[in-house]
């Protein structure tokens, strides 16, 4: 069972500023969630495969089709910045070189 002090501690770790009313509300909600997990743990799942689903699903994406892009200049012109035949992007990693 979770108490208000644990909720306050987690809120502090998550850098959340919650009110006493929210502490009480979250304590109740989290305990309800944990009670539900206790109920689920009582189910016999020995013969249930980990990937079993309630409904059948399938991949609905189209297969990839390789197609060359013929208008290179249009592609470069669409970039916010370019340098010669390349896209210019902001530097994201520091270099250790002098």
N, C-alpha and C positions, 0 to 999 in steps of 0.2 A: 504494500500500500504506500502511496506517495503522500507526503504531507506538505504543508505550505512552505516549510523551510527548504525542502528539496526543490519546490517550484521556484522559490526566490533565488536559490543557488544557480539553477539552470538559466533562469532569466538573466542573472548577472553575468554568467559565462557567455551568454548569447548577446550581451550588451543591449538587453531589452529593459526599458523602464516601464514596469507594470504597476498598476494600482492595487491596493489591497483587495478590491472587488474582483479584479482580474486574477489575482493569486487564488482566491477562493474558487472562481469559475474554472481556471485551468486545473486546479487540484481535483475538482469533481470530474472534469472531462478526462483527464489522464487516468484517473482511477477506473472510469467506465471503460476506457480502451483496454487497460490491463485486465479487467474482469472479462472482457470479451476474448482476449487472448487465452486466458485460463480456460474458458469454455471450449475454444478451438483445440487446445492441447488435449482435451478429453476424447477427441475423435480418433478412431482407429484408422491410421493412414498407412498401415504396413503394405497393403497391396495397391497403393495409388502411386503411379509414376510421377516424378517431380514435374514433368512437363504436361501433365494432363490438364485439359482446358474444358470449360463448360460448353463452349461452342468451337467448332472447327474453324480455323483461320488459315488463310493462305497468303502468300506474297502477292500483293496486287500492283507492284511496281512494274513498269515496262522494262524489257531487257535493254541494256546499254547498246547504243549503236554508234560506232566510231564514224565521225564525219569531219573531214578537214574544214577549217574555217578559211575561206578563200580571200576575204577582204581584211588583210592584216592591218592596213592603215586605219580602217574604221574601228577596229578593236583598240588600237593604240590611241586613237583620237577620243575614245570613250573614257579613257583613264583620267583621273583628276590631275595627275602629273606624269610626264614621261621624260626619259632621258635617252635620246637616240632611238634605238629599236627596242627599248625596255621600259617597263613600268617603273616609276620611281615611287618608293614606299618609305614611310618613316622608319628610322633606325629603332629597333626594339631591343637589341642586346648590346651591352657595353663591351668594348674591346679592351683586352688587357695589354694590347700593344701600345707602345709609347706615343 
